[in-house]
Amino acid sequence: MVQRGHGKHSIVRQCKLLQISRSGVYYEPRGESSTNLALMQIIDRVFTDWPFMGVRQMCNYLCLNGYPVGRKRVKRLMRLMHLMTTYQHPKTTVAHPETKKYPYLLREKKIDAPNQVWCTDIMYIPMRRAFLYFVAIMDWYSRKVLSWRLSATMDMDCCIEALEEALTKYAIPEIFNTDQRWSLLHADGWSLFHAD
């Protein structure tokens, strides 16, 4: 917005009118130094092999390999490169303290036929820079995987798609069991019963 060599207003006057600092007009961004570029290449290579390494571990690694750097510098460079450590997420299925605990209703149930009980679960698959989420629907009697989906985000859509595919390909089960609830099919439709 500031025009150099403006006929009416000087740069000082233009900065006052725009309420911006004059130093910002004269500032020319500098790129990273050759040392920082070399460090960024090393950090990128190491992070690709070990994506769980955080700032402290990366700093220790660099210092042990002859690159004396501080934590703040490594943190700035990793942030500049948009590197975020991947780690095992803590307990994602912790129930709310006020949630009522129901007994596990399938513990004594005899399962002696296919399509009597289905089960489903989601598991994390660690990748280099993130997690993928794998959902599978399985028949308890035959241990056959009826359908599955792989997703980059843990949303409901992939779970619903897997269930709809299993329901389309196979007969409707009496019970659909998950780690949080199970469903029983009645003549009037599905009924949900909570389980532990």
C-alpha positions in Angstrom: 0.0 0.0 0.0 3.0 2.3 0.5 4.2 3.8 -2.7 7.8 4.8 -3.0 8.4 8.1 -4.8 4.8 9.2 -4.4 4.3 12.8 -5.6 2.2 14.1 -2.7 3.2 12.1 0.4 6.5 10.9 1.7 7.0 7.4 3.0 6.9 8.8 6.6 3.5 10.5 5.9 2.1 7.4 4.2 3.1 5.2 7.2 1.4 7.6 9.6 -1.8 7.6 7.5 -1.9 3.8 7.4 -0.8 3.5 11.0 2.0 1.1 10.3 5.6 1.1 11.4 8.1 2.6 9.0 10.6 -0.2 9.8 8.1 -2.7 8.3 8.2 -0.9 5.0 12.0 -1.1 4.7 12.2 -4.7 6.0 13.3 -7.2 3.4 12.8 -10.9 4.6 16.0 -12.9 4.6 16.0 -16.6 3.9 17.5 -19.1 6.3 21.3 -19.3 6.6 23.2 -22.1 5.0 23.8 -23.6 8.4 20.1 -23.7 9.2 19.3 -25.2 5.8 21.8 -28.0 6.4 20.3 -28.5 9.8 16.8 -28.6 8.3 17.9 -31.3 5.9 19.3 -33.4 8.7 16.2 -32.9 10.8 13.9 -33.9 7.9 15.9 -37.1 7.2 16.0 -38.1 10.9 12.3 -37.2 11.4 11.3 -39.3 8.4 13.0 -42.3 10.0 11.8 -41.6 13.5 8.6 -39.5 13.5 8.2 -39.8 17.3 11.3 -37.6 18.0 10.3 -34.4 19.6 12.3 -31.2 20.0 14.4 -32.4 23.0 15.2 -35.8 21.4 16.1 -34.1 18.1 18.3 -31.6 19.9 20.1 -34.4 21.7 20.6 -36.3 18.5 22.0 -33.3 16.7 24.4 -32.5 19.6 25.6 -36.1 19.8 26.3 -36.1 16.1 28.4 -32.9 16.1 25.9 -30.1 15.6 25.8 -28.0 18.8 22.3 -26.5 18.7 19.9 -25.3 21.3 16.4 -26.4 21.9 14.8 -23.1 20.8 16.6 -23.2 17.5 15.5 -26.8 16.8 12.0 -25.9 17.9 11.8 -23.0 15.5 13.2 -25.0 12.6 10.8 -27.9 13.2 7.9 -25.5 13.4 9.0 -23.8 10.2 9.1 -27.3 8.5 5.6 -28.1 10.0 6.9 -31.2 11.7 4.7 -32.6 14.4 5.7 -35.7 16.4 3.4 -38.8 16.2 2.8 -40.8 19.4 0.4 -43.3 20.7 -2.8 -41.4 21.7 -3.8 -41.9 25.3 -6.9 -44.0 26.2 -9.5 -42.8 23.7 -12.3 -45.0 25.0 -12.5 -43.7 28.5 -16.1 -43.4 29.5 -17.6 -40.4 31.2 -17.6 -40.8 35.1 -21.4 -40.4 35.2 -22.0 -43.0 32.5 -23.9 -46.1 33.9 -21.9 -49.3 33.6 -24.0 -52.2 32.3 -23.1 -55.9 32.6 -21.5 -57.6 29.6 -24.5 -59.5 28.2 -22.6 -61.8 25.8 -20.3 -63.4 28.4 -22.5 -66.5 29.0 -24.2 -66.5 25.6 -23.5 -69.6 23.4 -22.6 -68.5 19.8 -23.2 -71.5 17.6 -24.1 -70.2 14.1 -22.9 -67.6 11.6 -24.6 -64.2 11.6 -25.7 -64.7 15.2 -23.3 -62.1 16.5 -21.2 -59.6 14.7 -18.5 -57.4 16.3 -16.6 -54.3 15.3 -13.7 -52.3 16.4 -11.4 -49.5 15.3 -7.6 -49.7 15.5 -4.8 -47.2 14.9 -2.2 -48.0 12.3 0.9 -45.8 12.8 2.3 -44.3 9.7 5.4 -42.1 9.2 3.7 -38.8 10.0 0.3 -39.7 11.3 -2.2 -42.5 12.1 -4.7 -44.3 9.8 -7.9 -45.6 11.3 -8.9 -49.2 10.4 -12.5 -50.3 11.1 -13.6 -53.9 10.6 -16.8 -55.8 11.0 -16.4 -59.5 11.9 -18.6 -62.5 12.4 -17.9 -64.0 15.9 -18.7 -67.6 15.0 -16.7 -67.9 11.8 -14.1 -65.1 12.6 -14.6 -63.9 9.0 -14.0 -60.2 8.3 -17.3 -59.2 6.6 -16.2 -55.7 5.6 -13.6 -53.1 6.5 -12.6 -49.5 5.8 -9.4 -47.5 6.2 -9.6 -43.7 6.9 -7.3 -40.8 7.5 -9.7 -39.3 10.0 -11.7 -40.9 12.8 -15.2 -40.0 11.6 -18.5 -41.9 11.6 -18.8 -42.1 7.8 -16.3 -44.9 7.3 -17.8 -47.0 10.2 -21.3 -46.6 8.7 -20.1 -47.5 5.2 -18.5 -50.7 6.5 -21.7 -51.7 8.4 -23.9 -50.9 5.4 -21.6 -53.0 3.2 -21.8 -56.0 5.6 -25.5 -55.7 5.9 -25.9 -55.6 2.1 -23.7 -58.7 1.5 -24.7 -60.9 4.4 -27.8 -61.7 6.5 -28.7 -59.3 9.3 -27.3 -60.6 12.6 -29.2 -61.0 15.8 -26.7 -59.1 17.8 -24.1 -56.4 16.7 -21.5 -56.0 19.4 -19.0 -53.2 20.0 -16.9 -52.3 23.0 -19.5 -49.6 24.0 -22.9 -51.1 23.1 -24.6 -54.0 21.5 -27.7 -54.1 19.3 -30.4 -56.7 19.2 -32.6 -57.1 16.2 -36.3 -57.3 16.9 -39.2 -57.5 14.5 -39.7 -53.7 14.9 -36.0 -52.9 14.2 -32.7 -52.5 16.0 -32.7 -51.9 19.8 -29.5 -50.6 21.5 -28.3 -52.0 24.8 -25.2 -50.7 26.5 -22.4 -53.1 27.5 -19.2 -52.5 29.3 
